[in-house]
Structure formats: structure tokens, C-alpha cells
Amino acid sequence: MSAPIIIHRPSPTGGRRVTIRGQIAGLAMGDVDVIEFLRRAGLPDAEQLLDNPQWVEWRGGRAHRYEAA
């Protein structure tokens, strides 16, 4: 089973799409945005989840990098 939070590959213009349980949460320009999306989804300790592969899957590119592809 895959992680419930997917941080997709960086877009050509910068930022990464974030999906939570298959629903698009938004376009993150940095970890702060991801944390806010997760907080809005009911995960108040989101900053502790970003490096947990059971919760978050980083696809394409390096984790925590949001520069244009």
C-alpha cells in the first residue's frame, strides 16, 4: 500500500502538487505549504510526518526541493 500523502515531482514552473488520500490539496512551494495542507486535512503534527515513508511519498526529484524541474 502506498503512503496516504504524495508529494509529486517538481513542476516545470516550480512547486510540487500535493495529494492527500487521492485528493489534490494544492501546489506547495515549500515545506511550509505542505505542512499547512496537512494541518487543514486534520494532521496537526504534520512537520513530523514529512520524512516518514509510511505517511509521505516523495515522487521525482529530491525530498524538500521545490525548484522548477
C-alpha positions as CSV (number, residue, x, y, z in Angstrom):
1,M,0.0,0.0,0.0
2,S,1.3,3.4,-0.8
3,A,1.6,6.4,1.5
4,P,-1.6,8.5,2.0
5,I,0.3,11.7,1.2
6,I,2.0,12.1,-2.2
7,I,4.3,15.0,-3.0
8,H,4.7,14.8,-6.7
9,R,7.6,15.7,-8.9
10,P,8.5,19.4,-9.2
11,S,6.6,21.2,-12.0
12,P,8.3,23.0,-14.9
13,T,7.4,26.3,-13.3
14,G,8.3,25.4,-9.7
15,G,6.4,23.9,-6.8
16,R,5.0,20.4,-6.2
17,R,1.5,19.1,-6.3
18,V,0.4,17.5,-3.1
19,T,-2.3,14.9,-2.8
20,I,-3.8,13.5,0.4
21,R,-5.6,10.2,0.1
22,G,-6.0,10.8,-3.6
23,Q,-7.4,14.3,-3.3
24,I,-5.4,17.3,-4.6
25,A,-4.5,19.5,-1.7
26,G,-2.7,22.2,-3.6
27,L,0.6,23.3,-5.1
28,A,3.4,23.6,-2.5
29,M,6.2,26.0,-3.0
30,G,8.0,24.7,0.2
31,D,7.6,22.5,3.2
32,V,5.6,25.2,5.0
33,D,2.9,24.9,2.3
34,V,2.8,21.1,2.7
35,I,2.5,21.4,6.5
36,E,-0.4,23.8,6.1
37,F,-2.2,21.4,3.7
38,L,-1.7,18.6,6.1
39,R,-2.9,20.7,9.0
40,R,-6.1,21.6,7.1
41,A,-6.5,17.8,6.5
42,G,-6.6,17.2,10.2
43,L,-2.9,16.3,10.8
44,P,-1.7,18.8,13.3
45,D,1.8,17.3,13.8
46,A,2.5,17.4,10.0
47,E,6.1,18.6,10.2
48,Q,7.0,15.3,11.9
49,L,5.4,13.3,9.0
50,L,7.4,14.8,6.1
51,D,10.3,12.3,6.4
52,N,8.2,9.3,7.4
53,P,7.8,7.0,4.4
54,Q,4.7,5.4,5.9
55,W,2.9,8.7,5.6
56,V,4.7,10.7,2.8
57,E,6.0,9.5,-0.6
58,W,8.2,12.0,-2.4
59,R,7.9,11.3,-6.2
60,G,10.5,12.6,-8.6
61,G,13.3,14.9,-7.5
62,R,14.8,15.2,-4.1
63,A,12.7,15.5,-1.0
64,H,12.2,19.0,0.3
65,R,13.2,20.6,-3.1
66,Y,10.6,22.6,-4.9
67,E,12.6,24.3,-7.7
68,A,11.4,24.1,-11.3
69,A,12.1,20.9,-13.0
